[in-house]
């Protein structure tokens, strides 16, 4: 198998790199490369720059305003922009709810929502997990009662990533208690400005406000905002999750971190010698690089299936498992490289609220915060244990 890029693909990579360097705010790139906290406008300004270029709908078909790129061009775009320090395109609209609307929504929903997702006008968040309903998502209790041409929604969602910024939320709600749990779930699109919605922050171990609780108290939602059929939401939820798990792999971001670790390991000391000469560290870093290369090839297979409108199979679960494990290993290796410098977590260092000048490498500033934060990657999007069960069922038929 020839894994080298063709001359045309190499030129495309160069075009993406030149565009990124010309249009990405250097201050934002620095934040990303150092692992600092990003603000809402940091994400949106980059999104809007890409929209002007026509490069936002990376995995979208041209019929809906997407790029129509093949899997290799999608991968090159993600890899190069990550390497240059571009913020991640927020996936909840572009890569999660948009494919659901394209495949199961009606024309009115497609015409209204998809252009606003592409332009960045509407920021989306995900309303799946609830207290007691995470990996066992089918046990969710957030209720939507049909009253005429509206639903009245009551309940709670939790771990809602960046919900404090969102304009809309896509929700799984219980519309029936008859039969199996999966048969009574519907998929609603809800405007976050609707009366009765309350967003409460959850402050994590790294002291960041990334996730939230979202409460629904007699929230009135038009039946027109239901995607597909009533009580068939579980089908749409599984379709969405396959796309979410593909995105969790984060190959481009991981390759950027590996590159940074290689540079750090040349400078950091272990027993008076460069850390890269420490056999234990070097072997672990080499193993991550090997795993990451295998993950990259699997990702290309999945992207190719999506381009041909084939739903991802067990490969999506493999991406979730290995991608999350690699990300966690990289944060552990960064902590090892940082040594005692990784102990403090400087939340406001970027804004000069604390003196961090004594740190020997800026990459260390956020090492402990990232270590804590990335403990979650093996849980969200369906825990890795659940993914192994899915692989067992799809591959072995057990």
C-alpha angles and dihedrals in degrees: 000000000000107000095178119112118249119243089259091051091047089053091050090052090052091049091052092048093050092047092049094050091048098047108028116092106244090220090057092046089053091051091051095046092048093043095242125157116279125214126222093258091052089063096039098047091055091045091053093048090055091046091058088053092047092242103117102089092062096163097027124110116246091246088072096041098272130139095252089217120163121242095269094053090048090052093046090051093051093044097049097043090048091049090052093052099254116161116254113262103248103255103203094084103024103039105020118032095024094064088049092052091046094051104032108015124095124248094262091055091046094048093048105039107031098061090048091051091050094048095046092240091126122044113201134206132189125251104193114107122069133178102286093008111083116106087012091055095160089070092068117140106192099127131215114190117197113234111172110301094346141067121225107215124203129170144059140284123195141195087034102173114225090346088146088072099040128117094187138021129202110216141192108217135178112248098163139026095195121110125349118359092245091057096063101056127106132190116234133184109213131189107230090218091065112121113259098040117119125184117202122186124240111205111211133211090271088056093244128134100226102128134044149187114244118201126197117202112180091323111183114220125177117240085233087072093063114105113223123331128348113261092014095094094110089069091053091043092056090048090052094047091056088058092044092053091051090056094047090069090079095190096166093050091046092052089052091052092048089054091050092048091052090054093045092049090057090058105032117088131228116183089341095308132096110278091236087069091059102104095210094052094041093050093050092048091048091051091052090052091052092048091047092053091052090047090052092056091049090050091054090053091052093046089051090053091051091050089055088048092247113143112243114257129200089322089078090059090047089053091051094049100044095035093055093044092051092049091051092048091051092054089050092051090048089053090049091050093047095049113178090354088072094063100086119062110209105201097180099031092118090060095047095250091133136029109252097159092111092065110104095217130024089222088070095060094085100025097113093041091054091045091057094041096052093055084085097060094084090053109042122075088034117324119269089248090058090048090056089053090051091051090049091053096044099041105029098026092229 
